[in-house]
């Protein structure tokens, strides 16, 4: 599954991309994102943004983004959402043109 927010066209923010746990580790996430990026290019988007957590759990996502050409643009401390503290985040961008 994946979604994107097109409100800042020609910049697009990709989010909620995920693979069911039983299908992880065989390259489907990377292939899914590659297809999404091709579709976004076809729709004339110029830059894509993604973010993920900085916990060890998110290392596969970080590696996937970097392997597809995304580059890190910033990191920030997790904010609070009500009584919950969100994990620290890393943000990436990729030029699509």
C-alpha positions in Angstrom: 0.0 0.0 0.0 1.1 3.6 -0.6 -0.3 7.0 -0.8 0.9 10.5 -1.7 0.0 14.0 -1.1 -0.1 16.1 -4.3 -1.1 19.4 -2.8 2.4 20.9 -3.2 2.7 20.1 -6.9 5.3 19.7 -8.4 6.6 18.4 -5.1 5.0 15.2 -3.8 5.2 13.6 -0.4 5.0 9.8 -0.3 3.7 8.2 2.8 2.3 5.1 4.4 4.1 2.9 1.9 4.2 -0.6 3.4 4.4 -4.3 2.7 2.6 -7.0 4.6 5.0 -8.6 7.1 4.9 -12.1 5.4 6.2 -10.5 2.1 9.0 -8.4 3.6 12.6 -9.0 2.8 12.2 -10.1 -0.9 12.4 -6.7 -2.6 8.7 -6.0 -3.0 8.9 -2.7 -1.0 11.7 -1.4 -3.3 9.8 -2.5 -6.4 6.6 -0.9 -5.1 8.3 2.4 -4.6 10.1 2.2 -7.9 6.7 1.8 -9.7 5.3 4.7 -7.6 8.2 7.0 -8.6 7.7 6.1 -12.3 4.0 7.0 -12.0 4.8 10.3 -10.3 7.3 11.2 -13.1 4.6 10.4 -15.7 2.3 12.8 -13.8 5.0 15.5 -14.1 6.0 15.7 -10.5 9.6 17.0 -10.1 10.6 16.1 -6.6 9.5 13.4 -4.1 9.9 13.5 -0.3 9.7 10.6 2.2 10.4 10.2 5.9 11.0 7.4 8.3 12.0 6.8 11.8 15.5 6.7 13.2 15.1 3.6 15.3 16.9 0.4 14.2 13.5 -1.0 13.2 13.5 1.6 10.3 17.0 0.8 8.9 15.6 -1.3 6.0 13.4 1.6 5.0 16.4 4.0 5.2 18.5 1.6 3.0 15.7 1.2 0.5 15.2 5.0 0.1 19.0 5.5 -0.3 19.3 2.7 -2.8 16.6 4.4 -5.0 18.6 7.6 -5.0 16.9 9.6 -2.2 19.3 11.8 -0.2 18.9 12.9 3.4 17.9 16.5 3.8 17.3 16.7 7.6 16.7 14.9 10.9 14.5 16.0 13.8 13.5 14.9 17.2 10.2 13.3 17.6 7.4 15.5 18.7 4.6 14.7 21.1 1.2 13.7 19.8 -1.0 14.1 22.9 0.5 11.9 25.6 2.7 10.0 23.0 6.2 10.8 22.0 6.9 10.1 18.3 10.2 8.7 17.3 13.0 10.8 15.8 12.7 11.2 12.0 14.9 11.3 9.0 13.7 13.1 5.8 14.8 12.3 2.3 14.2 13.9 -1.2 14.6 12.7 -4.7 14.7 14.7 -7.9 12.3 13.1 -10.5 13.4 15.2 -13.5 
